Amino acid sequence: MSLCDLTAAHIRAIAPYQPGKPISELERELGISDIVKLASNENPLGPSPKAIAAIEGALGEIALYPDGNGFALKTALARRFGLGMEQLVLGNGSNDILEFAARAFLGPGTSAVYSRHAFAVYPLATQTVGARGIEVPAHAFGCDLEAMSAAIASDTRVVFIANPNNPTGTFIPAPDLLAWLRRIPVHVLVVLDEAYTEYLSEQDRYDSLSWLPEFPNLLVSRTFSKAYGLAGLRVGFGVAAPAVIDLLNRVRPPFNVNSLGLLAAEVTLDDADYLARGVALNRAGMLQITNGLRRLGLDYIPSWGNFLAFRVGDGAAVYQRLLRRGVIVRPVGAYGMPEWLRVSIGLASQNETFLSALADVLERSA
Ligand SMILES: *Cc1c(COP(=O)(O)O)cnc(C)c1O
């Protein structure tokens, strides 16, 4: 028996997360520049200028450990969202928050419920701690709330749900979500992943944080990676009842959020102008891309996020052909959608490059 064979079977069974292809990797492979990456739902504006200025001013301090409690950022979040400090936990990306929920609430002999076509980290976090994943069939690529609550077993401790969902972009209206939450047993933690909530229109926007007093079993996770433009610095946060947060803090590694990330998140939180520019750019780009796909005669799933899933037939083949034209999108075969690709909404020029490369590849005229 080798060292690695002695690891738990549930660890060896994990299929690693497949990230979007980095620009530098495609450059190396093809020897080309001018690559357009629309693969990881990053903010095409780049970071807020305020974040860059703050980081430049703080570079001299990186020999010091960060504030392990993230006091300044938590204070800013508490003020911004009307929360108590004891309702907040910070993560190295919101990915950390999902992992903490799994570590604290799941383990062998328990299960987690999530939808088909849901974010890949839910099954990963579940498997890593030796819990059983219960994948619930989707309805029109979105969460089937009825089926999800019906799937809760006696050993279920966590339900993961993203609103909007990635990679499908589907959205659950707030009244439906709230009514569903009221039917979930209080001994089951609902992890409501709101990575894209900032992109919702005024009409769809809702305040899940105001629901927290009613639900001791609700954990809302949010991120600075998408609308706040800080994916590379890895900052996210969770909001829940103090008792839940206390447990998450016990499994949180010390110093999990770096000092530049803490600072950049704090200043970007107050940069309303930056946020508004990104959201407006996304709205215009979404229109540009959906119009373009319609001209190409392609189906897509209406999206509430900063990305769009569209159907091309052989997703893996079209992905490869787009790569050769210097356009990186995201194959979603691993999400049970082999006929689909996902494209992130970019700058107008990037969206145009994507659409014309796609027209080329499919030999259709735009
Ligand atoms: C991008 C994304 C996240 C956030 O990841 P970070 O770790 O915060 O960068 C979380 N959930 C979903 C559904 C996402 O798409």
Ligand as a Chemical Component Dictionary entry (heavy atoms), coordinates in Angstrom:
data_LIG
# 
_chem_comp.id                   LIG 
_chem_comp.type                 NON-POLYMER 
_chem_comp.pdbx_formal_charge   0 
_chem_comp.three_letter_code    LIG 
# 
loop_
_chem_comp_atom.comp_id 
_chem_comp_atom.atom_id 
_chem_comp_atom.alt_atom_id 
_chem_comp_atom.type_symbol 
_chem_comp_atom.charge 
_chem_comp_atom.model_Cartn_x 
_chem_comp_atom.model_Cartn_y 
_chem_comp_atom.model_Cartn_z 
_chem_comp_atom.pdbx_ordinal 
LIG C1 C1 C 0 -17.344 33.427 -8.600 1  
LIG C2 C2 C 0 -18.260 32.740 -7.653 2  
LIG C3 C3 C 0 -17.982 32.724 -6.294 3  
LIG C4 C4 C 0 -16.894 33.537 -5.729 4  
LIG O1 O1 O 0 -15.687 33.073 -5.725 5  
LIG P1 P1 P 0 -14.596 33.845 -4.859 6  
LIG O2 O2 O 0 -13.986 32.752 -4.065 7  
LIG O3 O3 O 0 -15.282 34.839 -3.996 8  
LIG O4 O4 O 0 -13.693 34.462 -5.845 9  
LIG C5 C5 C 0 -18.880 32.121 -5.436 10 
LIG N1 N1 N 0 -19.991 31.551 -5.897 11 
LIG C6 C6 C 0 -20.293 31.582 -7.189 12 
LIG C7 C7 C 0 -21.581 31.001 -7.640 13 
LIG C8 C8 C 0 -19.428 32.151 -8.103 14 
LIG O5 O5 O 0 -19.720 32.141 -9.390 15 
# 
loop_
_chem_comp_bond.comp_id 
_chem_comp_bond.atom_id_1 
_chem_comp_bond.atom_id_2 
_chem_comp_bond.value_order 
_chem_comp_bond.pdbx_ordinal 
LIG C1 C2 SING 1  
LIG C2 C3 SING 2  
LIG C2 C8 DOUB 3  
LIG C3 C4 SING 4  
LIG C3 C5 DOUB 5  
LIG C4 O1 SING 6  
LIG O1 P1 SING 7  
LIG P1 O2 DOUB 8  
LIG P1 O3 SING 9  
LIG P1 O4 SING 10 
LIG C5 N1 SING 11 
LIG N1 C6 DOUB 12 
LIG C6 C7 SING 13 
LIG C6 C8 SING 14 
LIG C8 O5 SING 15 
# 
